[in-house]
Amino acid sequence: YRNGARGVGELTDKGWGLQASEDGALPRARRLRVDDPRVDAFWRKCAELKIPVNLHIADHPSCWKPLGPNQERTPDFQAFNLSAKDVPSYEELLASRDRMLARHPNTTFILCHLSNQGNDTASLARLLDRYPNVYLDLSARDYELGRQPRTARQFLTRYQNRVMFGTDMGRDKAMYQGWWQLLETADEY
């Protein structure tokens, strides 16, 4: 902070613990989670300094479903599959997020990828209504918003001051044009 940093992130827990991956993961009971009391002082310091924290909790809910012909995600994303692995469920990870948010109402959190709930904007609306310190980014969730264009439009309009543009898709012109078409036109194709 003294050297100019004005935000923290992206901190991640997709089931292996904060900033951890399957390679070298601690035993499940020893993994550090966002709601672990040992992290509370860090969240409080971020609130004191008025710096936002970017969090990536869980991943798309389909990651917890077995691979196969009914798997929603394309083969490009199969590396993210967590089915039958030693990780908490999608719901358990979101519950740990919510416990942490309830304890830290003065810390600003930016939940990336629509908090991995872009498939359920009603739940996202409840989250934003309950926690006024929470913001979202919509990076890499065009496929979720695009298949529910009217619902997504209503959600994004209602929460327009709490949803930010973000991208994991590079910075080429076609990427921006695709997002522009999705967000700024009535094209449903």
Secondary structure, DSSP 4 states (H G I P E B T S, - for coil): -TTS---EEEEEESSS-TT--STTPPPGGG---TT-GGGHHHHHHHHHHT--EEEEES--GGGGSPPSTT-SS-GGGGGG--TTSSS--HHHHHHHHHHHHHH-TTS-EEETGGGG-TT-HHHHHHHHHH-TTEEEE-TT-HHHHHTSHHHHHHHHHHTTTTEE---SS-S-HHHHHHHHHHHHS----
